[in-house]
Amino acid sequence: AALTRGETRVLHYLPTNLSAREIARELCVSANTIKTHQRHLYQKLGARSRGQAVQRARALGLLAAAPRRH
């Protein structure tokens, strides 16, 4: 299923260390809205965790690849 605009906006914050509350502040929405978008993202990506969602989104080309560490 296609991602909504809100889900896409939240997806770009998932690789960060920001909490749902901090992401909510950045996007000027409630923490509950962020949690709802995260839940839908996990369902659509078949993920059970934030890390797994990021990994699957990168594999699908929805997020840029992780920077290489030297």
PDB file of N, CA, C and O in Angstrom:
ATOM      1  N   ALA A   1       0.841  -1.191   0.000  1.00  0.00           N
ATOM      2  CA  ALA A   1       0.000   0.000   0.000  1.00  0.00           C
ATOM      3  C   ALA A   1       0.882   1.250   0.000  1.00  0.00           C
ATOM      4  O   ALA A   1       1.945   1.279   0.620  1.00  0.00           O
ATOM      5  N   ALA A   2       0.430   2.249  -0.689  1.00  0.00           N
ATOM      6  CA  ALA A   2       1.178   3.508  -0.771  1.00  0.00           C
ATOM      7  C   ALA A   2       1.180   4.218   0.581  1.00  0.00           C
ATOM      8  O   ALA A   2       0.233   4.103   1.359  1.00  0.00           O
ATOM      9  N   LEU A   3       2.239   4.938   0.840  1.00  0.00           N
ATOM     10  CA  LEU A   3       2.341   5.697   2.083  1.00  0.00           C
ATOM     11  C   LEU A   3       1.634   7.038   1.932  1.00  0.00           C
ATOM     12  O   LEU A   3       1.666   7.656   0.868  1.00  0.00           O
ATOM     13  N   THR A   4       1.002   7.471   3.003  1.00  0.00           N
ATOM     14  CA  THR A   4       0.380   8.789   3.005  1.00  0.00           C
ATOM     15  C   THR A   4       1.463   9.849   3.178  1.00  0.00           C
ATOM     16  O   THR A   4       2.611   9.533   3.493  1.00  0.00           O
ATOM     17  N   ARG A   5       1.091  11.095   2.973  1.00  0.00           N
ATOM     18  CA  ARG A   5       2.041  12.193   3.152  1.00  0.00           C
ATOM     19  C   ARG A   5       2.566  12.213   4.587  1.00  0.00           C
ATOM     20  O   ARG A   5       3.766  12.376   4.813  1.00  0.00           O
ATOM     21  N   GLY A   6       1.670  12.047   5.547  1.00  0.00           N
ATOM     22  CA  GLY A   6       2.072  12.042   6.951  1.00  0.00           C
ATOM     23  C   GLY A   6       3.011  10.901   7.275  1.00  0.00           C
ATOM     24  O   GLY A   6       3.997  11.091   7.986  1.00  0.00           O
ATOM     25  N   GLU A   7       2.717   9.719   6.765  1.00  0.00           N
ATOM     26  CA  GLU A   7       3.580   8.558   6.993  1.00  0.00           C
ATOM     27  C   GLU A   7       4.957   8.781   6.389  1.00  0.00           C
ATOM     28  O   GLU A   7       5.970   8.424   6.991  1.00  0.00           O
ATOM     29  N   THR A   8       4.993   9.371   5.204  1.00  0.00           N
ATOM     30  CA  THR A   8       6.262   9.644   4.538  1.00  0.00           C
ATOM     31  C   THR A   8       7.086  10.636   5.344  1.00  0.00           C
ATOM     32  O   THR A   8       8.297  10.468   5.486  1.00  0.00           O
ATOM     33  N   ARG A   9       6.438  11.665   5.870  1.00  0.00           N
ATOM     34  CA  ARG A   9       7.150  12.654   6.682  1.00  0.00           C
ATOM     35  C   ARG A   9       7.742  11.993   7.923  1.00  0.00           C
ATOM     36  O   ARG A   9       8.889  12.262   8.280  1.00  0.00           O
ATOM     37  N   VAL A  10       6.973  11.133   8.582  1.00  0.00           N
ATOM     38  CA  VAL A  10       7.454  10.445   9.782  1.00  0.00           C
ATOM     39  C   VAL A  10       8.562   9.466   9.415  1.00  0.00           C
ATOM     40  O   VAL A  10       9.540   9.343  10.151  1.00  0.00           O
ATOM     41  N   LEU A  11       8.430   8.781   8.311  1.00  0.00           N
ATOM     42  CA  LEU A  11       9.431   7.803   7.884  1.00  0.00           C
ATOM     43  C   LEU A  11      10.820   8.421   7.822  1.00  0.00           C
ATOM     44  O   LEU A  11      11.800   7.777   8.197  1.00  0.00           O
ATOM     45  N   HIS A  12      10.915   9.644   7.359  1.00  0.00           N
ATOM     46  CA  HIS A  12      12.223  10.297   7.234  1.00  0.00           C
ATOM     47  C   HIS A  12      12.872  10.590   8.581  1.00  0.00           C
ATOM     48  O   HIS A  12      14.077  10.831   8.648  1.00  0.00           O
ATOM     49  N   TYR A  13      12.087  10.572   9.650  1.00  0.00           N
ATOM     50  CA  TYR A  13      12.640  10.789  10.992  1.00  0.00           C
ATOM     51  C   TYR A  13      12.998   9.484  11.704  1.00  0.00           C
ATOM     52  O   TYR A  13      13.698   9.510  12.716  1.00  0.00           O
ATOM     53  N   LEU A  14      12.534   8.361  11.198  1.00  0.00           N
ATOM     54  CA  LEU A  14      12.775   7.096  11.893  1.00  0.00           C
ATOM     55  C   LEU A  14      14.249   6.737  12.047  1.00  0.00           C
ATOM     56  O   LEU A  14      14.611   6.154  13.069  1.00  0.00           O
ATOM     57  N   PRO A  15      15.127   7.056  11.082  1.00  0.00           N
ATOM     58  CA  PRO A  15      16.541   6.718  11.282  1.00  0.00           C
ATOM     59  C   PRO A  15      17.242   7.586  12.330  1.00  0.00           C
ATOM     60  O   PRO A  15      18.378   7.297  12.705  1.00  0.00           O
ATOM     61  N   THR A  16      16.597   8.619  12.796  1.00  0.00           N
ATOM     62  CA  THR A  16      17.201   9.502  13.795  1.00  0.00           C
ATOM     63  C   THR A  16      17.002   8.924  15.188  1.00  0.00           C
ATOM     64  O   THR A  16      16.318   7.915  15.361  1.00  0.00           O
ATOM     65  N   ASN A  17      17.595   9.559  16.161  1.00  0.00           N
ATOM     66  CA  ASN A  17      17.421   9.151  17.553  1.00  0.00           C
ATOM     67  C   ASN A  17      16.302   9.929  18.236  1.00  0.00           C
ATOM     68  O   ASN A  17      16.156   9.859  19.456  1.00  0.00           O
ATOM     69  N   LEU A  18      15.518  10.664  17.467  1.00  0.00           N
ATOM     70  CA  LEU A  18      14.444  11.458  18.057  1.00  0.00           C
ATOM     71  C   LEU A  18      13.307  10.559  18.535  1.00  0.00           C
ATOM     72  O   LEU A  18      12.970   9.569  17.886  1.00  0.00           O
ATOM     73  N   SER A  19      12.726  10.912  19.663  1.00  0.00           N
ATOM     74  CA  SER A  19      11.562  10.189  20.187  1.00  0.00           C
ATOM     75  C   SER A  19      10.318  10.620  19.418  1.00  0.00           C
ATOM     76  O   SER A  19      10.357  11.583  18.653  1.00  0.00           O
ATOM     77  N   ALA A  20       9.222   9.908  19.624  1.00  0.00           N
ATOM     78  CA  ALA A  20       7.952  10.284  18.992  1.00  0.00           C
ATOM     79  C   ALA A  20       7.560  11.698  19.392  1.00  0.00           C
ATOM     80  O   ALA A  20       7.070  12.465  18.564  1.00  0.00           O
ATOM     81  N   ARG A  21       7.770  12.042  20.638  1.00  0.00           N
ATOM     82  CA  ARG A  21       7.432  13.394  21.116  1.00  0.00           C
ATOM     83  C   ARG A  21       8.283  14.457  20.409  1.00  0.00           C
ATOM     84  O   ARG A  21       7.780  15.519  20.041  1.00  0.00           O
ATOM     85  N   GLU A  22       9.563  14.163  20.227  1.00  0.00           N
ATOM     86  CA  GLU A  22      10.456  15.114  19.548  1.00  0.00           C
ATOM     87  C   GLU A  22      10.108  15.245  18.066  1.00  0.00           C
ATOM     88  O   GLU A  22      10.140  16.344  17.512  1.00  0.00           O
ATOM     89  N   ILE A  23       9.779  14.136  17.433  1.00  0.00           N
ATOM     90  CA  ILE A  23       9.352  14.180  16.030  1.00  0.00           C
ATOM     91  C   ILE A  23       8.070  15.000  15.918  1.00  0.00           C
ATOM     92  O   ILE A  23       7.911  15.796  14.992  1.00  0.00           O
ATOM     93  N   ALA A  24       7.173  14.801  16.851  1.00  0.00           N
ATOM     94  CA  ALA A  24       5.912  15.548  16.859  1.00  0.00           C
ATOM     95  C   ALA A  24       6.173  17.046  16.917  1.00  0.00           C
ATOM     96  O   ALA A  24       5.532  17.821  16.207  1.00  0.00           O
ATOM     97  N   ARG A  25       7.104  17.448  17.755  1.00  0.00           N
ATOM     98  CA  ARG A  25       7.454  18.881  17.852  1.00  0.00           C
ATOM     99  C   ARG A  25       8.004  19.394  16.528  1.00  0.00           C
ATOM    100  O   ARG A  25       7.658  20.490  16.088  1.00  0.00           O
ATOM    101  N   GLU A  26       8.861  18.596  15.893  1.00  0.00           N
ATOM    102  CA  GLU A  26       9.454  18.991  14.610  1.00  0.00           C
ATOM    103  C   GLU A  26       8.383  19.173  13.533  1.00  0.00           C
ATOM    104  O   GLU A  26       8.468  20.086  12.712  1.00  0.00           O
ATOM    105  N   LEU A  27       7.378  18.299  13.543  1.00  0.00           N
ATOM    106  CA  LEU A  27       6.346  18.321  12.501  1.00  0.00           C
ATOM    107  C   LEU A  27       5.087  19.085  12.908  1.00  0.00           C
ATOM    108  O   LEU A  27       4.131  19.172  12.138  1.00  0.00           O
ATOM    109  N   CYS A  28       5.093  19.633  14.115  1.00  0.00           N
ATOM    110  CA  CYS A  28       3.945  20.415  14.630  1.00  0.00           C
ATOM    111  C   CYS A  28       2.652  19.604  14.642  1.00  0.00           C
ATOM    112  O   CYS A  28       1.601  20.079  14.212  1.00  0.00           O
ATOM    113  N   VAL A  29       2.750  18.369  15.143  1.00  0.00           N
ATOM    114  CA  VAL A  29       1.584  17.501  15.331  1.00  0.00           C
ATOM    115  C   VAL A  29       1.694  16.876  16.716  1.00  0.00           C
ATOM    116  O   VAL A  29       2.687  17.084  17.413  1.00  0.00           O
ATOM    117  N   SER A  30       0.694  16.120  17.114  1.00  0.00           N
ATOM    118  CA  SER A  30       0.733  15.484  18.430  1.00  0.00           C
ATOM    119  C   SER A  30       1.573  14.203  18.399  1.00  0.00           C
ATOM    120  O   SER A  30       1.774  13.598  17.346  1.00  0.00           O
ATOM    121  N   ALA A  31       2.052  13.813  19.566  1.00  0.00           N
ATOM    122  CA  ALA A  31       2.808  12.561  19.683  1.00  0.00           C
ATOM    123  C   ALA A  31       1.934  11.374  19.287  1.00  0.00           C
ATOM    124  O   ALA A  31       2.424  10.400  18.717  1.00  0.00           O
ATOM    125  N   ASN A  32       0.630  11.459  19.591  1.00  0.00           N
ATOM    126  CA  ASN A  32      -0.275  10.371  19.197  1.00  0.00           C
ATOM    127  C   ASN A  32      -0.359  10.236  17.683  1.00  0.00           C
ATOM    128  O   ASN A  32      -0.461   9.124  17.166  1.00  0.00           O
ATOM    129  N   THR A  33      -0.318  11.354  16.971  1.00  0.00           N
ATOM    130  CA  THR A  33      -0.331  11.312  15.507  1.00  0.00           C
ATOM    131  C   THR A  33       0.915  10.594  15.002  1.00  0.00           C
ATOM    132  O   THR A  33       0.836   9.776  14.085  1.00  0.00           O
ATOM    133  N   ILE A  34       2.055  10.896  15.595  1.00  0.00           N
ATOM    134  CA  ILE A  34       3.307  10.244  15.197  1.00  0.00           C
ATOM    135  C   ILE A  34       3.210   8.745  15.447  1.00  0.00           C
ATOM    136  O   ILE A  34       3.596   7.948  14.592  1.00  0.00           O
ATOM    137  N   LYS A  35       2.703   8.357  16.597  1.00  0.00           N
ATOM    138  CA  LYS A  35       2.578   6.934  16.930  1.00  0.00           C
ATOM    139  C   LYS A  35       1.636   6.212  15.979  1.00  0.00           C
ATOM    140  O   LYS A  35       1.871   5.058  15.619  1.00  0.00           O
ATOM    141  N   THR A  36       0.562   6.898  15.569  1.00  0.00           N
ATOM    142  CA  THR A  36      -0.374   6.311  14.597  1.00  0.00           C
ATOM    143  C   THR A  36       0.317   6.107  13.257  1.00  0.00           C
ATOM    144  O   THR A  36       0.199   5.043  12.649  1.00  0.00           O
ATOM    145  N   HIS A  37       1.040   7.125  12.796  1.00  0.00           N
ATOM    146  CA  HIS A  37       1.770   6.996  11.531  1.00  0.00           C
ATOM    147  C   HIS A  37       2.811   5.885  11.622  1.00  0.00           C
ATOM    148  O   HIS A  37       2.979   5.116  10.675  1.00  0.00           O
ATOM    149  N   GLN A  38       3.511   5.794  12.754  1.00  0.00           N
ATOM    150  CA  GLN A  38       4.502   4.726  12.922  1.00  0.00           C
ATOM    151  C   GLN A  38       3.834   3.356  12.842  1.00  0.00           C
ATOM    152  O   GLN A  38       4.339   2.453  12.176  1.00  0.00           O
ATOM    153  N   ARG A  39       2.711   3.205  13.515  1.00  0.00           N
ATOM    154  CA  ARG A  39       2.000   1.918  13.500  1.00  0.00           C
ATOM    155  C   ARG A  39       1.617   1.541  12.073  1.00  0.00           C
ATOM    156  O   ARG A  39       1.790   0.392  11.666  1.00  0.00           O
ATOM    157  N   HIS A  40       1.100   2.501  11.312  1.00  0.00           N
ATOM    158  CA  HIS A  40       0.711   2.228   9.921  1.00  0.00           C
ATOM    159  C   HIS A  40       1.938   1.910   9.066  1.00  0.00           C
ATOM    160  O   HIS A  40       1.890   1.029   8.207  1.00  0.00           O
ATOM    161  N   LEU A  41       3.032   2.628   9.304  1.00  0.00           N
ATOM    162  CA  LEU A  41       4.267   2.339   8.567  1.00  0.00           C
ATOM    163  C   LEU A  41       4.740   0.914   8.832  1.00  0.00           C
ATOM    164  O   LEU A  41       5.100   0.187   7.905  1.00  0.00           O
ATOM    165  N   TYR A  42       4.735   0.525  10.094  1.00  0.00           N
ATOM    166  CA  TYR A  42       5.177  -0.829  10.449  1.00  0.00           C
ATOM    167  C   TYR A  42       4.310  -1.871   9.743  1.00  0.00           C
ATOM    168  O   TYR A  42       4.823  -2.868   9.236  1.00  0.00           O
ATOM    169  N   GLN A  43       3.001  -1.639   9.710  1.00  0.00           N
ATOM    170  CA  GLN A  43       2.097  -2.571   9.044  1.00  0.00           C
ATOM    171  C   GLN A  43       2.396  -2.637   7.552  1.00  0.00           C
ATOM    172  O   GLN A  43       2.501  -3.724   6.985  1.00  0.00           O
ATOM    173  N   LYS A  44       2.533  -1.488   6.922  1.00  0.00           N
ATOM    174  CA  LYS A  44       2.751  -1.445   5.476  1.00  0.00           C
ATOM    175  C   LYS A  44       4.108  -2.016   5.085  1.00  0.00           C
ATOM    176  O   LYS A  44       4.249  -2.597   4.009  1.00  0.00           O
ATOM    177  N   LEU A  45       5.102  -1.858   5.946  1.00  0.00           N
ATOM    178  CA  LEU A  45       6.439  -2.358   5.652  1.00  0.00           C
ATOM    179  C   LEU A  45       6.670  -3.769   6.190  1.00  0.00           C
ATOM    180  O   LEU A  45       7.720  -4.364   5.943  1.00  0.00           O
ATOM    181  N   GLY A  46       5.701  -4.300   6.917  1.00  0.00           N
ATOM    182  CA  GLY A  46       5.852  -5.632   7.502  1.00  0.00           C
ATOM    183  C   GLY A  46       6.940  -5.653   8.554  1.00  0.00           C
ATOM    184  O   GLY A  46       7.677  -6.632   8.676  1.00  0.00           O
ATOM    185  N   ALA A  47       7.044  -4.571   9.318  1.00  0.00           N
ATOM    186  CA  ALA A  47       8.099  -4.437  10.326  1.00  0.00           C
ATOM    187  C   ALA A  47       7.520  -4.553  11.727  1.00  0.00           C
ATOM    188  O   ALA A  47       6.345  -4.268  11.958  1.00  0.00           O
ATOM    189  N   ARG A  48       8.369  -4.978  12.657  1.00  0.00           N
ATOM    190  CA  ARG A  48       7.962  -5.087  14.065  1.00  0.00           C
ATOM    191  C   ARG A  48       8.690  -4.102  14.960  1.00  0.00           C
ATOM    192  O   ARG A  48       8.406  -4.014  16.155  1.00  0.00           O
ATOM    193  N   SER A  49       9.635  -3.357  14.384  1.00  0.00           N
ATOM    194  CA  SER A  49      10.397  -2.394  15.181  1.00  0.00           C
ATOM    195  C   SER A  49      10.785  -1.219  14.301  1.00  0.00           C
ATOM    196  O   SER A  49      10.673  -1.266  13.076  1.00  0.00           O
ATOM    197  N   ARG A  50      11.240  -0.174  14.956  1.00  0.00           N
ATOM    198  CA  ARG A  50      11.675   1.023  14.238  1.00  0.00           C
ATOM    199  C   ARG A  50      12.872   0.704  13.331  1.00  0.00           C
ATOM    200  O   ARG A  50      12.911   1.122  12.174  1.00  0.00           O
ATOM    201  N   GLY A  51      13.832  -0.029  13.863  1.00  0.00           N
ATOM    202  CA  GLY A  51      15.007  -0.403  13.076  1.00  0.00           C
ATOM    203  C   GLY A  51      14.651  -1.250  11.870  1.00  0.00           C
ATOM    204  O   GLY A  51      15.189  -1.057  10.780  1.00  0.00           O
ATOM    205  N   GLN A  52      13.752  -2.179  12.071  1.00  0.00           N
ATOM    206  CA  GLN A  52      13.322  -3.037  10.971  1.00  0.00           C
ATOM    207  C   GLN A  52      12.570  -2.223   9.919  1.00  0.00           C
ATOM    208  O   GLN A  52      12.720  -2.475   8.723  1.00  0.00           O
ATOM    209  N   ALA A  53      11.771  -1.260  10.345  1.00  0.00           N
ATOM    210  CA  ALA A  53      11.047  -0.395   9.408  1.00  0.00           C
ATOM    211  C   ALA A  53      12.033   0.406   8.568  1.00  0.00           C
ATOM    212  O   ALA A  53      11.850   0.547   7.359  1.00  0.00           O
ATOM    213  N   VAL A  54      13.080   0.934   9.203  1.00  0.00           N
ATOM    214  CA  VAL A  54      14.101   1.698   8.478  1.00  0.00           C
ATOM    215  C   VAL A  54      14.807   0.794   7.476  1.00  0.00           C
ATOM    216  O   VAL A  54      15.017   1.180   6.326  1.00  0.00           O
ATOM    217  N   GLN A  55      15.170  -0.396   7.907  1.00  0.00           N
ATOM    218  CA  GLN A  55      15.864  -1.340   7.031  1.00  0.00           C
ATOM    219  C   GLN A  55      15.015  -1.686   5.809  1.00  0.00           C
ATOM    220  O   GLN A  55      15.519  -1.696   4.686  1.00  0.00           O
ATOM    221  N   ARG A  56      13.745  -1.967   6.021  1.00  0.00           N
ATOM    222  CA  ARG A  56      12.863  -2.329   4.902  1.00  0.00           C
ATOM    223  C   ARG A  56      12.600  -1.141   3.995  1.00  0.00           C
ATOM    224  O   ARG A  56      12.534  -1.292   2.775  1.00  0.00           O
ATOM    225  N   ALA A  57      12.447   0.052   4.586  1.00  0.00           N
ATOM    226  CA  ALA A  57      12.236   1.257   3.772  1.00  0.00           C
ATOM    227  C   ALA A  57      13.450   1.521   2.888  1.00  0.00           C
ATOM    228  O   ALA A  57      13.297   1.913   1.731  1.00  0.00           O
ATOM    229  N   ARG A  58      14.654   1.311   3.418  1.00  0.00           N
ATOM    230  CA  ARG A  58      15.869   1.492   2.617  1.00  0.00           C
ATOM    231  C   ARG A  58      15.931   0.458   1.495  1.00  0.00           C
ATOM    232  O   ARG A  58      16.307   0.782   0.368  1.00  0.00           O
ATOM    233  N   ALA A  59      15.567  -0.775   1.801  1.00  0.00           N
ATOM    234  CA  ALA A  59      15.581  -1.838   0.796  1.00  0.00           C
ATOM    235  C   ALA A  59      14.595  -1.546  -0.339  1.00  0.00           C
ATOM    236  O   ALA A  59      14.823  -1.934  -1.484  1.00  0.00           O
ATOM    237  N   LEU A  60      13.513  -0.866  -0.011  1.00  0.00           N
ATOM    238  CA  LEU A  60      12.494  -0.513  -1.010  1.00  0.00           C
ATOM    239  C   LEU A  60      12.776   0.814  -1.700  1.00  0.00           C
ATOM    240  O   LEU A  60      12.022   1.230  -2.580  1.00  0.00           O
ATOM    241  N   GLY A  61      13.858   1.481  -1.306  1.00  0.00           N
ATOM    242  CA  GLY A  61      14.201   2.758  -1.918  1.00  0.00           C
ATOM    243  C   GLY A  61      13.388   3.930  -1.398  1.00  0.00           C
ATOM    244  O   GLY A  61      13.360   4.993  -2.018  1.00  0.00           O
ATOM    245  N   LEU A  62      12.723   3.742  -0.261  1.00  0.00           N
ATOM    246  CA  LEU A  62      11.920   4.815   0.323  1.00  0.00           C
ATOM    247  C   LEU A  62      12.760   5.762   1.183  1.00  0.00           C
ATOM    248  O   LEU A  62      12.350   6.884   1.479  1.00  0.00           O
ATOM    249  N   LEU A  63      13.935   5.285   1.575  1.00  0.00           N
ATOM    250  CA  LEU A  63      14.901   6.070   2.350  1.00  0.00           C
ATOM    251  C   LEU A  63      16.267   5.894   1.726  1.00  0.00           C
ATOM    252  O   LEU A  63      16.562   4.860   1.127  1.00  0.00           O
ATOM    253  N   ALA A  64      17.095   6.905   1.870  1.00  0.00           N
ATOM    254  CA  ALA A  64      18.469   6.805   1.370  1.00  0.00           C
ATOM    255  C   ALA A  64      19.208   5.725   2.161  1.00  0.00           C
ATOM    256  O   ALA A  64      18.897   5.457   3.322  1.00  0.00           O
ATOM    257  N   ALA A  65      20.166   5.132   1.519  1.00  0.00           N
ATOM    258  CA  ALA A  65      20.984   4.109   2.185  1.00  0.00           C
ATOM    259  C   ALA A  65      21.724   4.721   3.356  1.00  0.00           C
ATOM    260  O   ALA A  65      22.024   5.914   3.369  1.00  0.00           O
ATOM    261  N   ALA A  66      22.006   3.898   4.322  1.00  0.00           N
ATOM    262  CA  ALA A  66      22.744   4.356   5.507  1.00  0.00           C
ATOM    263  C   ALA A  66      24.149   4.784   5.102  1.00  0.00           C
ATOM    264  O   ALA A  66      24.769   4.149   4.248  1.00  0.00           O
ATOM    265  N   PRO A  67      24.654   5.852   5.706  1.00  0.00           N
ATOM    266  CA  PRO A  67      26.022   6.262   5.398  1.00  0.00           C
ATOM    267  C   PRO A  67      27.010   5.187   5.831  1.00  0.00           C
ATOM    268  O   PRO A  67      26.809   4.521   6.847  1.00  0.00           O
ATOM    269  N   ARG A  68      28.053   5.025   5.074  1.00  0.00           N
ATOM    270  CA  ARG A  68      29.071   4.022   5.404  1.00  0.00           C
ATOM    271  C   ARG A  68      29.951   4.533   6.507  1.00  0.00           C
ATOM    272  O   ARG A  68      30.348   5.698   6.518  1.00  0.00           O
ATOM    273  N   ARG A  69      30.257   3.648   7.445  1.00  0.00           N
ATOM    274  CA  ARG A  69      31.161   3.994   8.547  1.00  0.00           C
ATOM    275  C   ARG A  69      32.537   3.473   8.243  1.00  0.00           C
ATOM    276  O   ARG A  69      32.697   2.348   7.770  1.00  0.00           O
ATOM    277  N   HIS A  70      33.534   4.289   8.513  1.00  0.00           N
ATOM    278  CA  HIS A  70      34.928   3.902   8.230  1.00  0.00           C
ATOM    279  C   HIS A  70      35.639   3.501   9.485  1.00  0.00           C
ATOM    280  O   HIS A  70      36.816   3.145   9.441  1.00  0.00           O
TER     281      HIS A  70
END
